[in-house]
Amino acid sequence: MFLSELIKKSRCHRKFYQSFDIDYGILWDIVISLRYISSAKNLQPLKYIISTDREKNREIFPTLKWAGYLKDWDGPQEGEKPSAYIVILKDSDIADDAFVLTDAGIAIQTIMLSLSELELGGCTIAAIDKKKLSKVFSLPDNLEILYVMAVGKPKDRITITEVNDSIKYFRDGYGNHYVPKRAIEDLLYRIYR
């Protein structure tokens, strides 16, 4: 599959087949690939937690807030929750500057593309009760939670649409998820040829 097709296929899923078990080895391989991504100043300050354990996942889930634009939806119901997580951490003993977020963005995109290639899906979550989740993992002070990647076999159907009045994603009456994207003319500011 061409990279451009993989990018189009890679969406933030918010409903999963919860009973579909994710093999720990798949996430292990993804994290191994993260060793090779670019890193500002080559500091490599990111660390990761992998969870495919159902009991640990039950502790992680309530610390997350889902889909801010969907005001009438509280997140995945039982049977639709992620079956795995990758937690992205910053080690402040290594780096404590804005460049860490660039590294995290590269890691997130790498994870999402890797999941799509494997017919899996993910969702990047930044709305996290970090204090509570840090306690779940008994994290030392130097490790700060940046993002949680929910992982699973996608259950929701996502359609890309053109931006009309709003960039906010939405669901129709049938539960189909729509993600408006700006037109190329809105993205390109200038072209020199």
C-alpha positions as CSV (number, residue, x, y, z in Angstrom):
1,M,0.0,0.0,0.0
2,F,1.3,3.5,-0.9
3,L,2.0,5.8,2.0
4,S,-0.7,8.3,0.8
5,E,-3.3,5.6,0.9
6,L,-2.2,4.5,4.4
7,I,-2.5,8.1,5.6
8,K,-6.0,8.4,4.3
9,K,-6.9,5.1,5.9
10,S,-5.4,6.1,9.3
11,R,-8.2,7.7,11.3
12,C,-8.9,8.2,15.1
13,H,-11.3,5.4,16.0
14,R,-13.4,5.7,19.1
15,K,-15.3,2.4,19.1
16,F,-13.6,-1.0,19.0
17,Y,-14.4,-4.7,19.2
18,Q,-13.4,-4.9,22.8
19,S,-13.3,-8.7,22.7
20,F,-10.7,-8.7,20.0
21,D,-7.4,-9.3,21.8
22,I,-4.4,-7.4,20.6
23,D,-1.2,-9.5,20.8
24,Y,1.4,-7.9,23.0
25,G,4.0,-8.7,20.3
26,I,2.4,-6.4,17.8
27,L,2.7,-3.4,20.1
28,W,6.2,-4.5,21.1
29,D,7.2,-4.4,17.4
30,I,5.6,-0.9,17.0
31,V,7.6,0.4,20.0
32,I,10.8,-1.2,18.6
33,S,10.2,0.9,15.4
34,L,9.9,4.0,17.5
35,R,13.6,3.6,18.4
36,Y,14.4,4.8,14.9
37,I,12.1,7.9,14.5
38,S,13.6,11.3,14.4
39,S,14.2,13.1,17.7
40,A,15.0,16.8,18.3
41,K,18.6,17.1,19.3
42,N,18.6,13.2,19.2
43,L,17.8,13.3,22.9
44,Q,15.1,10.5,22.6
45,P,13.2,11.5,25.8
46,L,10.1,9.5,25.1
47,K,9.3,6.3,27.0
48,Y,6.3,4.0,26.5
49,I,4.0,1.8,28.5
50,I,2.2,-1.0,26.7
51,S,-1.0,-2.6,28.1
52,T,-2.9,-5.5,26.6
53,D,-3.9,-6.7,30.1
54,R,-7.7,-6.5,30.6
55,E,-7.5,-5.7,34.3
56,K,-5.0,-2.9,33.7
57,N,-7.1,-1.6,30.8
58,R,-10.1,-1.3,33.2
59,E,-7.9,1.0,35.4
60,I,-6.7,3.1,32.4
61,F,-10.1,3.7,30.7
62,P,-11.8,5.9,33.4
63,T,-8.8,8.3,33.4
64,L,-9.6,9.2,29.7
65,K,-12.0,11.7,28.2
66,W,-13.3,10.9,24.8
67,A,-14.4,13.0,21.7
68,G,-14.8,16.6,23.0
69,Y,-16.9,17.6,20.0
70,L,-19.5,14.9,20.6
71,K,-21.2,16.5,23.6
72,D,-23.9,13.9,23.8
73,W,-21.5,10.9,23.9
74,D,-19.6,9.8,26.9
75,G,-17.2,7.5,25.1
76,P,-17.1,3.9,24.2
77,Q,-19.6,1.7,26.0
78,E,-18.8,-1.8,27.4
79,G,-18.0,-4.0,24.4
80,E,-16.6,-1.0,22.4
81,K,-13.7,-0.1,24.6
82,P,-10.0,-0.4,23.4
83,S,-8.3,-3.7,24.0
84,A,-4.9,-2.2,24.4
85,Y,-3.1,1.1,25.1
86,I,0.3,2.7,24.4
87,V,1.0,5.4,26.8
88,I,3.6,8.1,25.7
89,L,5.7,9.5,28.5
90,K,8.3,12.3,28.7
91,D,11.4,11.6,30.8
92,S,12.2,15.1,32.2
93,D,15.6,13.8,33.3
94,I,16.5,13.6,29.6
95,A,14.6,16.6,28.2
96,D,12.2,19.2,29.4
97,D,11.5,21.5,26.5
98,A,9.0,22.2,23.8
99,F,10.9,19.9,21.3
100,V,9.5,16.9,23.2
101,L,6.1,17.6,21.7
102,T,7.6,17.4,18.2
103,D,9.0,14.0,19.1
104,A,5.6,12.9,20.4
105,G,3.9,14.0,17.2
106,I,6.3,11.9,15.2
107,A,5.7,8.9,17.5
108,I,1.9,9.3,17.3
109,Q,1.9,9.3,13.5
110,T,4.2,6.3,13.4
111,I,2.0,4.4,15.8
112,M,-1.2,5.3,13.9
113,L,0.2,4.4,10.5
114,S,1.6,1.1,11.9
115,L,-1.8,0.2,13.3
116,S,-3.6,1.1,10.0
117,E,-1.1,-1.1,8.1
118,L,-2.1,-4.0,10.5
119,E,-5.9,-3.4,10.0
120,L,-6.1,-2.1,13.6
121,G,-7.0,1.4,14.8
122,G,-6.1,3.9,17.4
123,C,-7.1,7.1,19.0
124,T,-4.8,9.7,20.4
125,I,-6.1,11.0,23.7
126,A,-4.7,14.1,25.4
127,A,-7.7,14.7,27.8
128,I,-6.3,12.6,30.6
129,D,-6.6,12.6,34.4
130,K,-2.8,12.5,34.5
131,K,-2.5,12.4,38.3
132,K,-4.8,9.4,38.6
133,L,-3.2,7.6,35.7
134,S,0.3,8.2,37.1
135,K,-0.9,6.5,40.3
136,V,-2.2,3.5,38.2
137,F,1.3,3.0,36.9
138,S,3.2,4.2,40.0
139,L,5.2,6.6,37.9
140,P,8.3,8.3,39.4
141,D,8.3,12.1,39.3
142,N,10.6,12.4,36.2
143,L,8.0,10.5,34.0
144,E,5.1,12.7,32.7
145,I,2.2,11.3,30.7
146,L,1.9,13.2,27.4
147,Y,-0.7,11.1,25.5
148,V,-2.5,7.8,25.6
149,M,-3.0,5.9,22.4
150,A,-6.2,3.7,22.6
151,V,-5.7,0.6,20.4
152,G,-8.1,-2.0,19.0
153,K,-10.0,-3.5,16.1
154,P,-12.1,-0.6,14.8
155,K,-15.8,-0.9,15.1
156,D,-16.8,2.6,13.9
157,R,-17.0,3.7,10.3
158,I,-15.3,6.9,9.5
159,T,-16.0,9.1,6.4
160,I,-13.9,12.0,5.3
161,T,-15.9,15.0,4.1
162,E,-15.2,18.5,3.0
163,V,-15.3,21.4,5.5
164,N,-18.5,23.3,5.0
165,D,-19.3,25.5,8.1
166,S,-17.2,23.7,10.7
167,I,-14.1,21.5,11.2
168,K,-15.8,19.7,14.0
169,Y,-16.2,15.9,13.5
170,F,-19.8,14.6,14.0
171,R,-22.0,11.6,13.8
172,D,-25.2,11.2,11.9
173,G,-28.4,9.5,13.2
174,Y,-27.0,6.1,12.3
175,G,-23.8,6.5,14.3
176,N,-21.6,7.0,11.2
177,H,-18.6,9.2,12.1
178,Y,-17.7,12.1,9.7
179,V,-14.4,14.1,9.8
180,P,-14.3,17.3,7.8
181,K,-11.0,18.1,6.1
182,R,-10.0,21.4,4.6
183,A,-9.6,21.7,0.8
184,I,-6.1,21.8,-0.7
185,E,-6.7,25.4,-1.7
186,D,-7.1,26.2,2.0
187,L,-3.9,24.5,3.0
188,L,-1.5,25.9,0.3
189,Y,-0.6,29.5,1.1
190,R,1.7,30.0,-1.8
191,I,3.4,28.0,-4.6
192,Y,6.7,29.0,-6.3
193,R,7.3,27.2,-9.6
